[in-house]
């Protein structure tokens, strides 16, 4: 029998540090089923039979955020053999609030008071003995960051799991509240496991939605519980949940007053407060933020990232791997098509994506530093005002900024956003921001049709940002994104030096999950696309074709071209160009070059501009550009969306939304542009006006009544 | 009714009552803002919202509109 030990605690309590030191690199990171919440488990070092389950950091077991529901369901349904409740010793009162709830679950539990080094440095004295007596479970000291006591605590947890000793805390409630809970206990005692009695009774009293919808209690029992709750609410003049919450805090305040000797007066300026007096200062905050963001961007995208990516793409793959593979395959007389498949399709396709890996590692390293150090929460604090106007979180800035380099790490950076609806929205809109690979398209259109006008590139960014804002406003009005209302209450954790081990593990895990995907999804799509563009129908059979124009991809392009005709670029070449952008956006330019038979097309070359200008008008080129900027991103980004959304349905919706949005915008640009140019009305003009009207309606309509209440509170 | 929203920077107040209902109220209370707790208003964000408060020995930020349902003495 394996022993399962759950790690539970508040965010920023040092849970990840403890988890990392207990499991080392023997971790499995995934997602909890159906939600975007990360799931981590690992084997305890030196104990093959002990599994450590890291629960998401939560403040409470209330049923409102995905993290809380996930943690609750795991604790109540899967019942770990023991809980290690990790508590931040510098912030005891709020941390013990979760503790009082965990104690009710009837699971063997011990409390690890973390950050003891800081507590001592501050001069506070915590009476462990007193805490342990009142809470009815073992309490130990810990300095996870310095690895003091981690394994000792794990050993104690194993013993506890074997002994099955359930906590016996001093009674939490008193007076009428206690009587009410006892009454509820009495009516459910026959149909409830004894160890779950306290938890279930309190949840029934609170009218807990999740428990009520999935429990098997008879209606009479539920009605009776509700009646008891209502009576108590009237008597004590507050709602049931607030009564319980207040009782828990009263209990904790008393306990802490007894067991803790504070060296500093309440509300004293801490070291973090002093840093914050500069970092979140009214005047300095934004300039400091700009400098930090510039550094992150500069280091990860421009300098180190660019240099390493260039090297990987051009030298490692371009000059070393591909030619040598080609040569050695040729030496064995391998068929030319197979050489092409391996060198162009597989190595070329995957290689172009793998080229981003070093850049991504650098970026994730920077992000982990910001997150671990405590600056990420300050970003949300500084930018909240701007971003919440269109339904995003202050933390959405980072994915967007990173997304201007490459959407893939941008989308992955959305993980730092706590709220699921904000996170989904950010995942969906990040790739609207033009990434580095879209630059060649912009350069081509600007050069060939607008005489290299300076305003084309800024326009592209403007369109991207506007698309994000419009999408935010539109989507936030739908129930799926309005989500469970949760106010912006964000802890500003104390700054601390990041632990190299945590940074390394966080960077490695994010980077590696990308590499894994490159090896699967991206590999497969690269092979399929290579096949489509290398083979074609000739004389009724499939053959390898010499020219792309005869390929299957071109055939598909011819079929799909009419779809793009209303946007002004209904040629099969432009269609295939757009499709090839799904492999990587920079392919669009190269593909167009091949299909239009331009002599040698290079990204920076200008000799083909005249030819290109013959094929497009200024208007259709603009429409083509904007469609390619906004539509579904490359496969690498799609794969990332799938991973981060953790749901096929949401991924499909996201891609459909982006493409539909791009279509509508391009349609309007081309049709209304044509109208202004004096080309008269046609059916598509009306369609364009209709879609524009729908867009405007979605933009200005009032959200459904129940969401409005939330908006009023958070947007006024 | 005086609420947390009206408290000037640098002042310390005691919470009298939390208004509102449902998840919003629960979230605020989960974070330790309960009747009788002492709250110190530290600062406002550079753009005027949200605000940073200090309570129970830690720093919390919340929007002014959510602060408006926290009645204080």
Interface residues (C-beta under 8 A of the other chain):
Chain A: X59 X60 X62 X64 X90 X91 X92 X93 X94 X97 X239 X241 X242 X245 X246 X249 X250 X262 X266 X267 X272 X273 X276 X280 X281 X282 X283 X285 X286 X381 X382 X384 X385 X386 X484 X485 X486 X487 X488 X489 X490 X491 X492 X493 X494 X713 X714 X715 X716
Chain B: X12 X18 X21 X22 X23 X24 X25 X26 X27 X28 X29 X30 X31 X32 X34 X35 X37 X38 X40 X42 X43 X44 X45 X46 X47 X48 X49 X50 X52 X54 X56 X57 X58 X59 X60 X61 X62 X63 X65 X66
